[in-house]
Amino acid sequence: MQEELKTERLLLRPLRAADAERLAALADNWNVARMLSRMPFPYTLDMAHEWIGKQSALRAGGEEHAYALDLDGDFIGTCGVQAHADGTHEIGYWVGEPYWNRGYASEAATTVLAAAVERFGAATLISGHFAENHASGRVLTKLGFRYTGEEQRWCLARQEKVHCLTMRLARMDV
């Protein structure tokens, strides 16, 4: 996938060490972490540095393509695509709470999805959200994802399995 992507309001770019402090500040929020499978809570600066430090190798290996959401030079969240062993690719995103309800997740995910469809093909794209995360469900349905089932998915922050609604991209024209 491309190194940088642009939307109307955002620059989607690779994460860099300078993002660590802001990432840690936004991610160390229970309201954010409890809605994500892979984000620990509390979230520390060391965790941010470690995660950012892995991104270049993950991208080079085709395992994960994570983008920083950059709003006028400020880091506000991430959006990316993760490869799974079964050949599917999963889109995920989060935006810091001060930036909720402004359309940034939809804007970023639309652009990342278009790049992922071009690179991997629409039939291989999946996603999901915890059942109580209605905002994420709205983002995914706007992108063309349709519900395929339900499962219990581990939430690192909650340290328990959480009811998750699974989705697959239902259209080929993004």
C-alpha positions in Angstrom: 0.0 0.0 0.0 1.1 3.6 -0.5 3.3 5.2 2.1 1.0 8.3 2.3 -2.7 8.8 1.5 -4.6 12.0 1.6 -8.2 12.8 2.4 -10.1 16.1 2.4 -8.9 16.9 5.9 -6.3 14.3 6.8 -2.9 13.1 5.9 -2.6 9.3 6.4 1.1 8.6 6.9 3.4 6.0 8.5 3.7 6.3 12.2 6.9 7.9 13.5 8.7 8.1 16.8 7.5 11.7 17.3 3.9 10.4 17.5 4.5 8.3 20.6 3.6 10.9 23.2 0.4 11.9 21.6 -0.5 8.3 20.8 0.0 7.3 24.4 -2.1 10.3 25.6 -5.0 9.5 23.3 -4.8 5.7 23.7 -4.6 5.8 27.5 -8.4 6.4 27.6 -10.8 3.7 28.8 -13.5 4.9 26.4 -11.1 4.2 23.5 -9.3 1.1 24.7 -12.4 -0.8 25.8 -13.8 -0.8 22.2 -10.6 -2.2 20.6 -9.4 -5.8 20.5 -5.7 -5.2 20.6 -5.2 -2.1 22.7 -4.0 -2.6 26.3 -5.2 -0.3 29.1 -3.6 1.5 30.8 -1.5 2.5 27.8 2.0 3.8 28.4 4.5 5.8 26.5 6.8 2.7 26.4 3.9 0.8 24.7 3.5 3.5 22.1 7.3 3.5 21.3 7.3 -0.3 21.1 4.2 -0.4 18.8 5.5 2.4 16.5 8.9 0.7 16.4 7.4 -2.5 15.0 5.4 -0.8 12.2 8.2 -0.6 9.6 8.9 -4.3 9.7 5.2 -5.2 9.7 4.7 -3.0 6.7 7.7 -4.4 4.9 6.5 -8.0 5.6 3.0 -7.2 4.4 1.6 -8.2 7.8 0.1 -4.8 8.6 -0.2 -1.4 7.1 -1.0 1.1 9.8 -1.4 4.8 9.1 -1.2 7.8 11.5 -4.2 10.1 11.1 -2.6 13.5 10.9 -4.9 16.5 11.2 -3.0 19.7 10.5 0.2 18.2 12.0 -1.5 16.6 15.0 -1.7 12.9 15.5 -5.4 12.0 16.2 -5.6 8.2 15.7 -4.8 5.3 13.4 -6.3 3.3 10.6 -4.9 0.3 8.9 -5.1 -3.1 7.4 -3.9 -6.3 9.0 -3.2 -9.6 7.0 -4.5 -12.9 8.4 -3.2 -16.4 7.8 -6.3 -17.4 5.9 -5.7 -14.7 3.2 -8.2 -12.2 4.5 -7.3 -8.6 5.4 -9.0 -6.8 8.2 -9.5 -3.0 8.4 -9.4 -1.4 11.8 -9.2 2.2 13.1 -9.5 4.3 16.2 -9.7 8.0 16.8 -8.9 9.8 20.0 -12.0 10.8 22.0 -11.6 14.6 21.5 -12.0 13.9 17.8 -15.1 11.7 17.9 -18.3 12.5 16.0 -16.5 14.6 13.3 -16.3 12.0 10.6 -12.6 11.4 10.8 -12.9 7.6 11.2 -15.1 7.4 8.1 -12.9 9.7 6.1 -9.7 7.8 6.9 -11.3 4.3 6.6 -12.8 5.2 3.2 -9.4 6.1 1.9 -7.5 3.1 3.4 -10.2 0.8 2.2 -9.9 2.0 -1.4 -6.1 1.4 -1.2 -6.6 -2.0 0.3 -9.2 -3.0 -2.3 -6.7 -2.0 -5.0 -3.9 -4.0 -3.3 -5.7 -7.0 -2.0 -9.2 -7.3 -3.6 -12.5 -6.5 -2.0 -13.5 -10.1 -1.4 -10.7 -10.6 1.1 -11.6 -7.6 3.4 -13.3 -8.2 6.7 -13.9 -6.2 9.9 -15.9 -6.2 13.0 -16.9 -4.3 16.1 -17.9 -4.9 19.6 -21.7 -5.0 19.8 -22.0 -1.9 21.9 -19.8 0.2 19.6 -22.6 1.4 17.3 -20.5 4.3 15.9 -18.0 1.8 14.5 -20.8 -0.3 13.0 -22.1 2.9 11.2 -18.6 3.6 9.8 -18.3 0.0 8.5 -21.8 -0.1 6.9 -21.2 3.2 5.2 -18.1 1.6 3.7 -20.1 -1.2 2.3 -19.4 -3.9 4.9 -22.3 -6.3 5.8 -22.8 -8.4 8.8 -21.8 -12.0 8.5 -22.0 -13.3 12.1 -21.2 -13.0 15.7 -18.3 -14.2 17.9 -16.6 -13.7 21.2 -13.4 -11.7 20.6 -10.7 -11.1 23.2 -10.4 -7.5 24.4 -7.0 -6.8 25.8 -8.1 -3.8 27.7 -11.0 -5.5 29.4 -9.1 -8.8 29.8 -12.2 -10.8 28.7 -14.0 -12.0 25.6 -16.6 -9.5 24.3 -19.5 -10.0 22.0 -18.3 -8.9 18.5 -20.3 -8.5 15.3 -18.3 -9.7 12.3 -18.5 -8.1 8.8 -17.2 -8.6 5.3 -17.0 -6.1 2.4 -20.1 -6.8 0.4 -19.4 -4.7 -2.7 -16.7 -4.6 -5.3 -16.9 -0.9 -6.1 -15.3 1.2 -3.5 
